[in-house]
C-alpha cells in the first residue's frame, strides 16, 4: 500500500501472538494484491476494466465496495471511489485492512491490548496495561517534530485516529466534484472514533469540504470527534474532542 504498518500487541501466549501476527501481515498483503490500482492483475484493476464482475471477485471486494458506498452516502459524495471516473477504493482500504488486522490480533486468547498503525492512522483496542490507556500523538503539520494534540483511549475499549492533510504527501486529496486536488483552507484534519474504517474516510471527506463545512459535518456524526488545522494556524475542533485529549 506504499506505507509502513506497525503492531503493538500486549498479553497473550507468545506463539499464538506470533501466528496471529503472521496472519495479520498476510491479510495486509492480500488486501494490497486485491485492491492495488497500480497492479494490472489486481481484482480491482480488472473490475475497473470490465474484465471481472463483482460476483466473481474475492468476498473482500464486495465487502469494501459496500462500505465505500455507505461512506459516500454519509458524506454526501465528499468521499468517493470514482472521483476520477474509474473505480479506486484505495481511500478506504488502508483503514479497513488495519482495523481488520487489529481485530484478528485482539481475538487471541489473553491479549489485552492491540495497536495497529498504518502509515500514521491507528486502530486501538483494549489497553496496554491495567488502568493505563493507549495514547496517540497527532503531528503538528505546521511545526515539524511537534505535536498538535495527544489522543487518549481512557474510558473506551475501541478508538481509532486518522489524519488527512498535505504536510506529508502534498496535495494528494481529490475534490470528487472536480477530480482535481482539493483546494481548501486546511492543512490537516484528524478524526477520532471507534472504527478506523470510517474515521479514515471521514478525515478525507472533511478535508475536501474545508474547515467550516468539514467541522459542521463532523459535529453531526455520532461518536466522532475532529481536529482541523488551517494554513493560517487556526485550530478548530468538535465539541467533544476535549474528552479524548490526554
N, C-alpha and C positions, 0 to 999 in steps of 0.2 A: 504493500500500500504506500510505499515511498516514505515510511516513517518508522520509528522505533517503538516497540512495546516493552514495558517492564512489568514485573509481577512482584507483589509482596504478599506472602501467604503466612498467616500466623496460626500455630496449632496444627493438629493432625499428625498421623503417623508418617514419618519421612518418606517411606517407599510409596505409600498411597498418594502423597502430595506430588512426588516426582512423576508418577504415572499420569496424574491428572494434569500436571504442567505440560507433559508431552502431548496429551490430548488437546489441551487448550492451544498450544502452539500449532499443532496440526490443523486445528479448526481455523486459525487465522490464515494459514497458508491456503487452505481450501477456499476460504472466502475471497482471498486475492485471486485465486485461479478462476473462480466462478464469475467475479464481478469486475475485474480489471478491464477498463476501456482501452488500455494500452496493449492488451493481448488479443490478437486477432482470433485466437481459438477459444477465448473465454465464452461462457454461455451468454453473458450479457451482450458481448460484441456480435455473436451470431444471432441473438434475438433482435438486436437493433437492425441488423441487415436483412431480417425476414427469413433467415435460414432455419430458424428453430422456433417453434411455438412454445408458449409458457408451459403448456401441459406436458411437454417433453423435457423441460428443464429440471434440474435438481429442485427438490422441495424448498430449499432455502431461497431460491429465486422468487418463487411466488410469494413466500412469506415477506421478503424485503419489499417487493413491489406493492403489496397490500399496506405495509407500514408506511411506505413513501406516499401512497395515495392519501392515507389518513393525515400525514404531515402536511401535504399540500392543501387538504380541506381545512384543517385547523388554522393554517397560516394564511388562508385566503389567497393561495397561489404564490406567496413570497418564498416558500420553499417548493422547488420543482425538480423533477428528474428529466425534464425535457426543455431546459432553458435555452438550448442551442439547436433545437429542432430534432435532436436524436436522443435516444434513451441513454441516460447516465445517472444511475442511482448511487454513485460513489459518495455523495454528500450524506447519506445515511448509513452506509456500510461500515465505516470505521467505528462509529458509536455502537451500532448494533453488534458487531463482532466482538468488541471489547467487553460489552455488557454480558454477552453470551459466555465468553471465556471466564469472566468473574463468577458467574453463577455456577458454572461447571466446577470451579475450584471450591466454591463455598459449600458445595454438596458433599465434599469429602468428610467422612466421619472425623470429628474432633477439631475441624477447622473453625476458628472463632472470628477470624477477620481476613478480608481479601481486599487488596487494592490492585487494579489493573489500569495502567497508564498507557494510552495510545496516542503518542505524539502530543502530549500535554493535556489531553482530555481523559478524565479519570472516573472510573466506577469504583465506589467504595461500598463494601458490605461488612456488617458486623463491626468489630473493634479490634485494634491491635493488642490491647491488654484490658483487663477489667478496669472499669472506671476511667479509661483513657480513650478519647476519641481519635479518629483519623483527623489530620489537619492538612490542608492543601493550600499552598501559596499561589496567588494569582499574580502573574508577572505584570509589572507596570510597563505599558507599551511606549511610554514617553521617557522612561528612565531605565535604560538597560542595566540589568542586575538588581533593580529594585522591585519591591512588591507593592501592588495596589491594594491587596486585601489578603487575609487568611481565612479560609472557609473551614468550619469545624462540623463534624458529624455528631456532636454532643446531642443526645436525646433521640436520635433516629438510628435505625438499623441499615438503611439504604440511602445513599446520597451519591450524586454524580456532579461533576463540574466540567463544563465545556466552554471554550473560548474561540470566537471567530474574530479575525482582525487582519490588519495589514502589516503589523510590525515584523512578523517572521517571514511571510511569503509574498509581501507586496499586495497589489490589487488583484487578488485571485477570486474574490467573491463576486458572483454574477447577479445582476439585476434580471430576474426571469422575464420581466416585461420587455426588455430590450435585447437580452442576450449579450450585453456588454458589461464590463466591470461596474459594480455598484458605486455610484458617486454619492456619498453621504458625508455628514459632519463627524462621523465616528472613526476612531482608530481601533477600538476593541469592544466586544460585547462578551461578557461572561455570564452564563446561565447556570443556575443550580436547581436540581430537582432529583427525584428518586431514580430515574432511569436515564442512562447515558444515550440510549437510542433516541429519546425525544429531545433532551436538552442540547445535543449536538445539532439537531435540526433547528431548534428554536433560536440558538445563537446565530446561525447563518441567516435565518429569516429576519430576525430583529436587526442585524447589521444592515441588511439590504433596505430595510424600511427607513433607517435614520433614527436619530436619538428620540425625537418627540413621539413619532408613531410607534417605534420599537418599544419604548418604555411603556406606553399606554397598553400595547398589546400584551406584553409580558405580565403586566398587572392583572390582566383579565384571565390568565391561565391558572388553574388550581395547582397548588403545591409547587409553584415555580417562582424563583426569585432571579433578579438580574442586576448586573453592574455594568453600566455603559460609560465609556470614556471617550470624549470628543477630542478632535485635533487641537482644540483650544484649551485642553487640560481641564475641561469641566467634567465632573463626575456626577452621574445620575444613577439612582438605584431604586428598586422597587421597595414598597413599604415594609415588607417582611424580611428584607435581607439582613438587617441588624441581628436578628435572632440566629443567623447562621455564621456570624463572624466570630472568630476565636483563635 
